[in-house]
């Protein structure tokens, strides 16, 4: 599978969401074509991708929350 493009190195990109979408688009098309070729319907693919996206969002939110709590925890000992 092709490598996803890196972010554009502008100091303040005008719209990072659109940049990210463009960077993922080609690989997304390849990925969905492979799934269709394996016999999955577009509806099944779309639902699976939505579920996976929800799982990803929940995991990232939890990870962020854990990191935030760890950085403000009383008695937090740093190693530096």
C-alpha positions in Angstrom: 0.0 0.0 0.0 1.4 3.5 -0.8 2.7 5.7 1.9 0.4 8.3 3.2 1.7 11.8 2.4 3.2 13.8 5.2 1.6 17.0 6.4 2.4 20.1 4.4 5.2 22.0 6.1 3.5 25.4 6.2 3.7 27.3 9.5 -0.1 27.6 9.7 -2.0 25.4 7.2 -5.2 26.9 6.1 -7.3 23.8 6.7 -5.5 20.7 8.1 -8.7 18.6 7.9 -8.8 19.0 4.1 -5.0 18.4 3.9 -5.4 15.2 5.9 -8.4 14.1 3.7 -6.3 14.7 0.6 -3.4 12.7 2.0 -5.6 9.8 2.9 -7.8 9.8 -0.2 -5.7 7.7 -2.6 -5.0 5.0 0.0 -8.7 5.0 1.0 -9.7 4.3 -2.7 -7.2 1.5 -2.9 -8.3 0.1 0.5 -12.0 0.2 -0.4 -11.3 -1.3 -3.9 -9.5 -4.2 -2.2 -12.5 -4.8 0.1 -14.9 -4.7 -2.8 -12.7 -7.1 -4.7 -12.8 -9.5 -1.7 -16.6 -9.5 -2.1 -17.8 -7.0 0.5 -20.6 -4.6 -0.6 -20.1 -0.9 -0.4 -22.7 -0.8 2.5 -20.8 -3.4 4.5 -17.5 -1.5 3.9 -19.0 1.8 4.9 -20.5 0.4 8.1 -17.3 -1.4 9.0 -15.3 1.8 8.5 -17.7 3.8 10.6 -17.4 1.3 13.4 -13.7 1.3 13.2 -13.6 5.1 13.1 -15.8 5.2 16.3 -13.5 2.8 18.0 -10.5 4.9 17.0 -12.1 8.1 18.3 -13.0 6.5 21.6 -9.4 5.1 22.0 -7.8 8.4 21.2 -10.1 10.3 23.6 -9.3 7.8 26.4 -5.6 8.0 25.7 -5.8 11.8 25.7 -7.8 11.8 29.0 -5.3 9.4 30.6 -2.4 11.6 29.5 -4.0 14.8 30.8 -4.8 13.1 34.1 -1.3 11.8 34.5 0.2 15.3 33.9 -1.9 16.9 36.6 -1.9 14.1 39.1 -0.8 15.1 42.6 2.6 13.8 43.5 3.4 13.1 39.9 7.2 12.4 39.9 9.1 13.3 36.8 12.4 11.6 35.9 14.1 14.8 34.6 
